[in-house]
């Protein structure tokens, strides 16, 4: 099957070809980084770069298992590198190589190699060794498919068979956005099996093995709690209390360590609260969202109490894709689901399933936004069929329309 092009990333990569930086793509496992590397290789070939000047290694492939230490990788690349002129090095899932930064730094310092690397761990650029390439790289965060990309991939897989916008959003909400779901017409049981396999792979390879965690059952319980509480405020102490109620013991510090490990593997991401009155970050009771909302359904099933958190997860991920830094807003006793900032811009977003259910529901969703007295855009996004109105300057927009908007 021909690789589908994700313009949001490929346009950035194309603009960086031959730029004097190491290009680093970071994202949860199976988010499409390997496909982007293959498409980068294709772009280079289309620019006339000969195949012998492109060195492309994927360390998820056992073929390269003998190169997972710096001296071996360095020697192998040098054995393939042309004696003079420009050449291109593409290293996929590079975190599998011990001290990979030394190799990349050495190649970069020589000045002939244009280097691209991918990894499935947020610590890829925060380890002590990463100081070797500090200031020499540009990082791109690769997420799973957006709703707009879902529509693109669906049309490519089954031309003319897409349903209405709301039907397609329901499909996206239930399945998630891992690109591998779009290579064939999978049914719901197959989708859940595929995403569950991704989850298990991430947990084993990027969490348990990488952090040498011995208590796999305790880690599983912490992960399940986090996914079951997406969109809810919670603390490590609350998680520890939950585990104790299940007749297991875990210290608050152990829970914090496990949450950090899950965050580094991008199973979850912590979103801090921001005190909009005191203009300061708050240090307790953060929210967590999943690296792909499909993980929540695959692990926990189609449970009604999860749906509002999944909707928040989808909106949060879209804001992140668009380059916003996202916080949970706190204004006295009120909470705004998202306060998002980008290059001096700001917007506020409240996410709900429906607004028209009752006057009390409408008041509950509107009140936090009405309490904010500035001129930045304010949105309530929902699945309500009556979306499309304006109340006190607050725009009520359907979630599919919000996700497909050109700008906010």
C-alpha positions as CSV (number, residue, x, y, z in Angstrom):
1,X,0.0,0.0,0.0
2,X,1.3,3.4,-0.9
3,X,2.3,5.5,2.1
4,X,-0.2,8.3,2.7
5,X,1.4,11.7,3.1
6,X,0.8,13.7,6.3
7,X,1.4,17.2,5.1
8,X,1.5,18.8,8.5
9,X,4.8,17.0,9.2
10,X,6.2,16.4,5.7
11,X,6.1,20.1,4.9
12,X,8.1,20.9,8.0
13,X,10.6,18.1,7.2
14,X,11.0,19.2,3.6
15,X,11.7,22.8,4.8
16,X,14.5,21.4,7.0
17,X,16.3,19.2,4.5
18,X,20.0,20.2,4.5
19,X,19.4,22.8,7.3
20,X,22.3,22.7,9.8
21,X,20.3,20.9,12.5
22,X,19.7,17.4,13.5
23,X,16.1,16.6,12.8
24,X,14.4,14.7,15.7
25,X,10.9,13.2,15.5
26,X,9.4,12.1,18.8
27,X,6.1,10.4,19.3
28,X,4.3,7.4,20.9
29,X,5.1,4.1,19.3
30,X,3.2,3.4,16.1
31,X,2.2,7.1,15.6
32,X,3.6,7.1,12.1
33,X,7.2,8.1,12.6
34,X,8.6,5.2,10.5
35,X,6.3,6.1,7.7
36,X,7.5,9.7,7.8
37,X,11.1,8.5,7.7
38,X,10.3,6.4,4.6
39,X,8.6,9.4,3.0
40,X,11.7,11.5,3.9
41,X,13.9,9.0,2.1
42,X,11.5,9.2,-0.9
43,X,11.7,13.0,-0.9
44,X,15.4,12.8,-0.9
45,X,15.4,10.4,-3.9
46,X,12.9,12.7,-5.7
47,X,15.5,15.5,-5.2
48,X,18.0,13.5,-7.0
49,X,20.0,12.1,-4.0
50,X,21.5,8.7,-5.1
51,X,20.5,5.7,-3.0
52,X,24.1,5.1,-1.9
53,X,24.2,8.5,-0.2
54,X,21.2,7.6,2.0
55,X,21.7,5.4,5.1
56,X,18.4,4.4,6.6
57,X,18.3,2.1,9.7
58,X,15.2,1.1,11.7
59,X,16.2,-0.3,15.1
60,X,12.8,-1.9,15.6
61,X,14.1,-4.4,13.0
62,X,16.1,-7.3,14.3
63,X,18.4,-6.9,11.3
64,X,20.2,-4.1,13.1
65,X,20.3,-5.7,16.6
66,X,24.1,-5.9,16.3
67,X,24.3,-2.1,16.0
68,X,22.7,-1.1,19.3
69,X,25.8,0.4,20.9
70,X,27.6,3.5,19.8
71,X,30.9,2.1,18.6
72,X,29.2,-0.6,16.4
73,X,26.8,2.0,14.9
74,X,29.5,4.5,14.3
75,X,31.7,1.9,12.5
76,X,28.8,0.7,10.4
77,X,27.8,4.2,9.2
78,X,31.4,5.1,8.4
79,X,31.7,1.9,6.3
80,X,28.7,3.0,4.2
81,X,29.4,6.7,4.0
82,X,30.8,8.0,0.7
83,X,34.3,9.3,0.8
84,X,33.3,12.8,0.0
85,X,30.3,15.0,-0.5
86,X,26.9,15.2,1.3
87,X,25.1,12.1,2.6
88,X,22.0,11.5,4.6
89,X,21.5,9.4,7.8
90,X,18.0,8.3,8.9
91,X,17.9,6.5,12.3
92,X,14.5,5.1,13.3
93,X,13.7,4.3,17.0
94,X,17.2,5.4,17.9
95,X,16.6,5.1,21.7
96,X,17.4,1.4,21.2
97,X,21.1,2.4,20.6
98,X,23.2,3.0,23.8
99,X,24.8,6.4,23.7
100,X,23.4,7.2,20.2
101,X,24.0,10.9,20.9
102,X,27.8,10.3,20.6
103,X,27.4,8.9,17.1
104,X,25.0,11.6,15.9
105,X,27.2,14.4,17.4
106,X,30.3,12.9,15.7
107,X,28.6,12.7,12.3
108,X,27.1,16.2,12.7
109,X,30.5,17.7,13.7
110,X,32.1,16.4,10.5
111,X,29.7,18.6,8.6
112,X,28.8,16.3,5.7
113,X,25.8,14.4,7.1
114,X,22.2,15.6,7.2
115,X,20.7,13.6,10.1
116,X,17.2,12.5,10.9
117,X,16.3,10.5,14.0
118,X,13.1,9.2,15.6
119,X,12.3,8.0,19.0
120,X,9.4,6.8,21.2
121,X,10.4,8.3,24.5
122,X,10.2,11.9,25.6
123,X,13.5,11.5,27.4
124,X,15.2,11.2,24.0
125,X,16.4,14.7,24.3
126,X,16.6,15.1,28.1
127,X,19.1,12.6,29.1
128,X,22.6,13.5,30.2
129,X,24.1,12.3,26.9
130,X,21.7,14.6,25.0
131,X,23.9,17.5,26.1
132,X,26.1,16.4,23.1
133,X,23.5,17.7,20.7
134,X,22.1,20.5,22.7
135,X,21.5,23.5,20.5
136,X,22.1,21.4,17.4
137,X,18.7,19.9,16.8
138,X,15.1,20.8,16.0
139,X,12.4,18.6,17.4
140,X,9.1,17.7,15.9
141,X,6.4,16.0,18.0
142,X,4.5,13.4,15.9
143,X,1.0,12.6,17.1
144,X,-1.4,10.0,15.9
145,X,-3.9,11.0,13.3
146,X,-6.0,14.1,13.7
147,X,-9.7,14.0,12.8
148,X,-8.9,15.8,9.5
149,X,-6.3,13.1,8.8
150,X,-8.8,10.4,9.7
151,X,-11.1,11.7,7.0
152,X,-8.2,11.8,4.5
153,X,-7.1,8.3,5.4
154,X,-10.6,6.9,5.3
155,X,-11.2,8.3,1.8
156,X,-7.9,6.7,0.6
157,X,-8.8,3.4,2.1
158,X,-12.5,3.3,1.0
159,X,-13.2,6.0,-1.6
160,X,-16.8,7.3,-1.4
161,X,-17.7,5.1,1.6
162,X,-17.3,7.7,4.4
163,X,-20.4,8.5,6.4
164,X,-21.7,11.9,7.5
165,X,-19.4,14.1,9.5
166,X,-20.9,13.1,12.8
167,X,-20.7,9.4,11.8
168,X,-17.1,9.7,10.9
169,X,-16.4,11.5,14.2
170,X,-18.1,8.7,16.1
171,X,-15.8,6.2,14.3
172,X,-12.7,8.3,15.1
173,X,-13.8,8.7,18.7
174,X,-14.3,5.0,19.2
175,X,-11.2,3.8,17.3
176,X,-8.6,6.4,17.9
177,X,-6.0,7.7,15.4
178,X,-3.2,5.1,15.1
179,X,-2.3,5.1,11.4
180,X,-2.1,1.3,11.3
181,X,-5.9,1.1,11.6
182,X,-6.2,2.5,8.1
183,X,-4.3,-0.2,6.1
184,X,-7.4,-2.4,5.8
185,X,-11.1,-2.4,6.6
186,X,-10.8,-3.8,10.2
187,X,-13.9,-4.5,12.2
188,X,-14.3,-3.3,15.8
189,X,-12.9,-6.5,17.4
190,X,-9.8,-6.3,15.2
191,X,-9.4,-2.6,15.9
192,X,-9.4,-3.3,19.7
193,X,-6.9,-6.1,19.2
194,X,-4.6,-3.9,17.2
195,X,-4.7,-1.0,19.6
196,X,-4.4,-3.3,22.6
197,X,-1.2,-4.8,21.0
198,X,0.2,-1.3,20.6
199,X,-0.5,-0.6,24.3
200,X,1.1,-3.8,25.4
201,X,4.1,-3.2,23.3
202,X,4.6,0.3,24.7
203,X,4.1,-0.9,28.2
204,X,6.6,-3.7,27.8
205,X,9.3,-2.1,25.7
206,X,9.1,1.6,26.6
207,X,8.0,1.4,30.2
208,X,8.8,-1.9,31.9
209,X,12.1,-2.7,30.1
210,X,13.4,0.9,29.9
211,X,12.8,1.6,33.5
212,X,13.6,-1.9,34.8
213,X,10.3,-2.0,36.6
214,X,9.8,-5.4,38.3
215,X,6.2,-5.0,39.6
216,X,4.3,-5.3,36.3
217,X,1.0,-5.7,38.0
218,X,1.4,-2.5,40.1
219,X,2.3,-0.6,36.9
220,X,-0.7,-2.0,35.2
221,X,-3.0,-0.8,38.0
222,X,-1.5,2.7,37.9
223,X,-1.9,2.9,34.1
224,X,-5.5,1.7,34.3
225,X,-6.3,4.3,36.9
226,X,-4.8,7.0,34.8
227,X,-6.7,6.0,31.6
228,X,-9.9,5.5,33.6
229,X,-9.6,9.1,34.9
230,X,-8.6,10.9,31.8
231,X,-9.9,14.5,32.2
232,X,-10.3,14.2,35.9
233,X,-8.1,15.9,38.5
234,X,-6.1,13.5,40.6
235,X,-2.9,13.1,42.6
236,X,-0.4,10.4,43.2
237,X,-1.8,10.1,46.7
238,X,-5.2,9.4,45.4
239,X,-3.8,6.7,43.1
240,X,-2.0,5.1,46.0
241,X,-5.2,5.1,48.0
242,X,-7.1,3.4,45.2
243,X,-4.4,0.7,44.9
244,X,-4.5,0.2,48.7
245,X,-8.3,-0.4,48.4
246,X,-7.5,-3.2,45.9
247,X,-5.4,-4.8,48.6
248,X,-2.1,-3.8,47.2
249,X,0.4,-1.4,48.7
250,X,2.2,1.4,46.9
251,X,4.0,4.5,48.2
252,X,3.1,7.9,46.8
253,X,6.7,8.1,45.5
254,X,6.4,4.8,43.6
255,X,3.1,6.0,42.0
256,X,4.9,9.2,41.0
257,X,7.7,7.2,39.4
258,X,5.3,5.1,37.5
259,X,3.3,8.0,36.3
260,X,6.5,9.6,35.1
261,X,7.5,6.4,33.3
262,X,4.1,6.3,31.6
263,X,4.5,10.0,30.6
264,X,7.9,9.5,29.1
265,X,6.5,6.7,27.0
266,X,3.6,9.0,26.0
267,X,1.0,6.6,27.2
268,X,-0.3,9.7,29.2
269,X,0.7,13.3,29.3
270,X,0.4,15.6,32.4
271,X,-1.5,18.8,31.9
272,X,-0.9,21.3,34.7
273,X,-3.5,23.6,36.2
274,X,-3.0,27.4,35.8
275,X,-4.3,29.9,38.4
276,X,-5.6,32.6,36.1
277,X,-6.1,35.0,39.0
278,X,-2.7,34.5,40.6
279,X,-1.1,33.9,37.2
280,X,0.9,30.9,38.4
281,X,1.1,27.2,37.7
282,X,-0.4,25.0,40.4
283,X,1.6,22.1,41.7
284,X,-1.1,19.6,42.8
285,X,-4.1,17.7,41.2
286,X,-3.1,17.8,37.6
287,X,-5.0,16.2,34.8
288,X,-3.7,13.5,32.5
289,X,-4.6,12.8,28.9
290,X,-3.7,9.8,26.7
291,X,-1.2,9.8,23.8
292,X,-4.1,8.5,21.7
293,X,-7.7,8.3,22.9
294,X,-8.0,4.9,21.2
295,X,-5.9,3.4,24.0
296,X,-8.6,4.3,26.5
297,X,-11.3,2.3,24.7
298,X,-9.0,-0.6,23.8
299,X,-8.0,-1.1,27.4
300,X,-11.2,-0.2,29.2
301,X,-13.9,-0.8,26.6
302,X,-16.9,1.4,25.6
303,X,-17.9,2.6,29.0
304,X,-20.3,5.5,29.2
305,X,-18.4,7.3,32.1
306,X,-15.3,7.5,29.8
307,X,-17.0,9.5,27.0
308,X,-16.6,13.0,28.4
309,X,-12.9,12.4,29.1
310,X,-12.4,11.0,25.6
311,X,-13.9,14.1,24.1
312,X,-11.6,16.3,26.2
313,X,-8.7,14.1,25.1
314,X,-9.5,14.6,21.4
315,X,-9.7,18.4,21.8
316,X,-6.6,18.6,23.9
317,X,-4.6,16.6,21.3
318,X,-5.9,18.9,18.5
319,X,-4.7,22.0,20.4
320,X,-1.3,20.4,20.9
321,X,-1.0,19.5,17.2
322,X,-1.6,23.2,16.4
323,X,1.3,24.2,18.6
324,X,-0.6,25.5,21.6
325,X,0.7,25.1,25.1
326,X,-2.3,23.8,27.0
327,X,-3.3,24.2,30.7
328,X,-6.3,23.5,32.8
329,X,-7.6,26.9,33.8
330,X,-8.5,27.7,37.4
331,X,-10.4,30.9,38.3
332,X,-11.3,30.9,42.0
333,X,-13.8,28.0,42.3
334,X,-14.4,27.7,38.6
335,X,-12.5,25.5,36.2
336,X,-12.0,25.9,32.5
337,X,-11.1,22.7,30.7
338,X,-8.4,24.3,28.6
339,X,-6.5,27.5,28.5
340,X,-4.3,27.4,25.4
341,X,-1.5,29.8,24.4
342,X,0.6,30.1,21.3
343,X,2.9,33.0,20.3
344,X,1.0,35.6,22.3
345,X,-2.5,34.2,21.3
346,X,-4.8,32.7,23.8
347,X,-8.2,30.9,23.8
348,X,-10.4,29.2,26.3
349,X,-12.2,25.9,25.6
350,X,-14.9,24.1,27.5
351,X,-15.7,20.6,26.4
352,X,-19.1,18.9,27.1
353,X,-21.3,16.2,25.5
354,X,-24.4,18.3,25.3
355,X,-25.5,21.8,26.2
356,X,-29.2,21.6,25.6
357,X,-30.1,19.0,28.2
358,X,-31.2,21.5,30.9
359,X,-30.8,25.1,32.0
360,X,-28.5,23.9,34.8
361,X,-26.2,22.1,32.3
362,X,-26.0,25.2,30.2
363,X,-25.3,27.4,33.2
364,X,-22.6,25.0,34.5
365,X,-20.7,25.1,31.1
366,X,-21.1,28.8,30.5
367,X,-20.3,30.1,34.0
368,X,-16.5,29.5,34.0
369,X,-16.1,31.3,30.6
370,X,-18.4,34.1,31.6
371,X,-16.2,34.7,34.7
372,X,-13.2,35.5,32.4
373,X,-13.1,39.2,31.6
374,X,-10.7,39.4,28.7
375,X,-11.1,39.6,24.9
376,X,-9.6,36.3,24.0
377,X,-11.8,33.8,22.1
378,X,-14.0,31.5,24.2
379,X,-15.5,28.3,23.0
380,X,-17.9,25.6,24.2
381,X,-17.5,22.5,22.0
382,X,-20.0,19.7,22.2
383,X,-21.9,17.0,20.3
384,X,-25.1,19.0,20.7
385,X,-27.2,19.2,17.5
386,X,-28.0,22.8,18.5
387,X,-24.3,23.9,18.3
388,X,-23.6,27.0,16.2
389,X,-24.9,29.7,18.5
390,X,-23.2,32.6,20.3
391,X,-24.0,33.3,24.0
392,X,-22.4,36.4,25.7
393,X,-19.6,36.3,23.1
394,X,-18.9,32.6,23.8
395,X,-19.1,30.4,20.7
396,X,-20.9,27.1,20.9
397,X,-19.4,24.9,18.2
398,X,-19.8,21.2,17.4
399,X,-16.6,19.2,18.2
400,X,-16.2,17.9,14.6
401,X,-16.4,21.5,13.2
402,X,-14.0,22.7,15.9
403,X,-11.5,20.1,15.0
404,X,-11.7,21.0,11.3
405,X,-11.6,24.8,11.7
406,X,-8.8,26.5,9.9
407,X,-8.2,28.9,12.8
408,X,-9.7,29.7,16.2
